[in-house]
Amino acid sequence: MTRSNISKKSLIDSGTAAATEFTVADYLLTRLKQLNVTDVFQIPGDYVKHFTQALEHFNGINTIGAINELDAAYAADAYARTRGLAAVSLQFGVSTFSALNAIAGAWVERSPIVVISATPGADMRDITDMYDVLFHHSTGDLDADRKVYENVTVRAITLSTNVGAAEQIDELLIDAITDKRPVYIACYKEVWGQPCPRPLKTPLKPRVAKSPELALRNAVDQAWTQIAAAKQPLIFAGVEILRFGLSDLLKQIIDASGFLYTTTTLGKTVLDEKGDKFIGTYADAASIESVQDVVHASDCVLTLGAIITDDYLAFIESRYADMVLANTSGVRAGYFKYGAVTMQDFMEALLAKFKADKAYPIKVKAPPQPKYPQPWTGNSDPVYHDKPQIITYNRFFEHTMKFLQDSNLLKDIVMTYGVSSAMYVATNCHGLSQGSFISSAAWQCIGFETGAASGAQLGSGKRAWTVAGDGGFMMVCQSLSTLARNKLNAVIFVMSNKVYAIEQVYVNMDAFKPGPKHRFDTFDILPEWDYLALAKAFGAEGIRVETVEELKAALPRIAAIKNKPVLVEVVIPQKDLPGQMYRLGSE
């Protein structure tokens, strides 16, 4: 991974610019740097100028200028998922409101972002009171930004003075790293530049909640009753395991119990996908047959760190009584709930039980993963079976995954997906490294993947390997310019069928039937873009592939590109309906 070096002026050891006094902005930036935030995504603005100027000259944190607010916030989200915390600096009103969708997704999917802004200052507020002046970017309520963000953050504050600012910033950041969710901080515009004491050199740490001893014992005893009676137990792991640093603890539980495990789509790659205990990702009907068979046969599902979305509605309705569930909301064993018991305490107590019981670990192995070219061939649209050079969703993954595996590149990439047909097909991928699959599987945002690419690459140090649909890419195509500006060699594959295919699946799948009388709804038809011209305009490498052989020939060329993004138009039939989506749409 490469990127441009951003010049810094008059740097000194403290991280401030020149020999000026230490400010509120410097305090926040120093605390962020201590927490390993070395890049801050930014949209400039006059209200927030004191913060952006401090950021421009701060030693050890790069300013990543984004093209628009969604670009900046999606990037921050992916950065937080790979680094543990992120920050985005936005202008008051017009920027914060524009970024709201991305921050809401981070709230739902537990991605800790510090949203930084500024509001009209004390002088402007006096003028408003005296003359009833409406200042630019304001709704008239100068606290509107904070009020809106209270709905999608664990804490939202506006600082009207530098008095007590250090303490409030510390509490805010502790909230973010404790709950793994966004926080919001704005200052009156002059406050970012006001004096502030320096922070301690010790980085902030998350608060550690402890479970009431008796409640923990009751939860573990009830759960153990179900676990010990199970003949075909299964662990169902979710993204909160990864967010809260519990992957090693999960691995110990798997080893001590001997249980097979699967993951949610959002939680894919909570562990390296190796060994003989991983059955594959469970994405309801989009899953491969062997995964569905194991899940449906299980009689006790130990669900750890999972956010249960409506993708799993049928599963939870049929398995509710058989579930032992622990996540950030507490613990449930069958119908018994223990809201005060923490996930980590519960997992540690279960691990001790497994280690102490001679009946464990049980001897069971996951069904072998389907050999190449499965599962892709079996899920590819049968309409194109006699046309082997036409690229379908499944043929795309068939050949790109083989290339990545044969070239030993899976360890060097991080995949990013918004909600799309490609995301569901990608859940069938196997052999990925821990933390290498980022998706908007719960919030389900079209377009997330392209904006997330820069943050995923900067945060992880790995190459972003992104697959988008036409519609998703069109929403945030300017993100390609951010990648080019920072010389990031992310790859954006656009599955070009000129329609919102995933939307049509859930509206009326008859549109995918052959023949002109079966048409897509008008609102699912997209304009035709010249992707090669667009790539050139943004400073990216542009590639177009129309056949399987062209795709296979392009992959080594893509792998060799080091200092700029690559936009690959993958031409697929408009009516290609992958088996994964057919099954999901038929439910």
Secondary structure, 3 states (H helix, E strand, C coil): CCCCCCCCCCECCCCCECCCCCEHHHHHHHHHHHCCCCEEEECCCCCCHHHHHHHHCCCCCEEEECCCHHHHHHHHHHHHHHHCCEEEECCCCHHHHHCHHHHHHHHHCCCCEEEEEEECCHHHHHHHHHHCCCCCCCCCCCCHHHHHHCCCCCCEEEECCCCCHHHHHHHHHHHHHHHCCCEEEEEECCHHHCECCCCCCCCCCCCCCCCCHHHHHHHHHHHHHHHHHCCCEEEEECHHHHHCCCHHHHHHHHHHHCCEEEECCCCCCCCCCCCCCECCCCCHHHCCHHHHHHHHHCCEEEEECCCCCHHHHHHHHHHHHHEEEEECCEEEECCEEECCCCHHHHHHHHHHHHHHCCCCCCCCCCCCCCCCCCCHHHHCCHHHCCCCCECCHHHHHHHHHHHHHHCCCHHHEEEEECCCHHHHHHCCCCCCCCCCEEECCCCCCCCHHHHHHHHHHHHHCCEEEEEEEHHHHHHCCCHHHHHHHCCCCCEEEEEECCECHHHHHHHCHHHHCCCCCCCCCHHHECCCCCHHHHHHHHCCEEEEECEHHHHHHHHHHHHHCCCCCEEEEEECCCCCCCHHHHHHHHC
